[in-house]
Amino acid sequence: MRTKKEIVIKDIAGERVAIRQGRAGADLTKIIAFNPSAEWLWHQLSGKDFSEEDVIDLLMTEYSLDKTTATADAKKWLDQCIKAEIIDL
């Protein structure tokens, strides 16, 4: 997987959201709001090839999560990113 390079994180109405840069008439149904940990993950993985296991490892290391919790959180983050079409598989 890889984050899409045209996606940038912007502050809109107090929310941190992923926006497709340079695209007129953006599809607002696919905007995703990031909490601080989701944004942190985005920045850690931007511009790199990564796997679900990489996301799990990052979460376990940064937040001292057990494997079960980190796996569930990684899956949720990845599912939301895939649904919003902001990462390439």
Residue pairs with C-beta under 8 A, 6 or more apart in sequence:
1 49
1 50
1 51
1 52
1 78
1 87
1 88
1 89
2 47
2 48
2 49
2 50
2 87
2 88
3 42
3 45
3 46
3 47
3 48
3 81
3 86
3 87
3 88
4 20
4 85
4 86
4 87
4 88
5 47
6 20
6 21
6 22
6 23
7 18
7 19
7 20
7 21
7 86
8 18
8 19
8 21
9 16
9 17
9 18
9 19
9 34
9 39
9 42
9 43
10 16
10 17
10 19
11 17
12 19
15 33
16 33
16 34
16 35
16 36
16 39
17 31
17 32
17 33
17 34
18 31
18 32
18 34
18 42
18 84
18 86
19 26
19 31
20 26
20 86
30 83
30 84
30 85
30 86
31 84
32 80
32 81
32 84
32 86
34 42
37 59
37 62
37 63
38 77
38 80
40 62
41 55
41 58
41 59
41 77
44 58
45 54
45 55
45 58
52 74
52 75
52 78
55 74
55 77
55 78
56 67
56 70
56 71
56 74
57 70
59 65
59 70
59 73
59 74
60 66
60 67
60 70
63 70
65 73
78 87
81 87
82 89
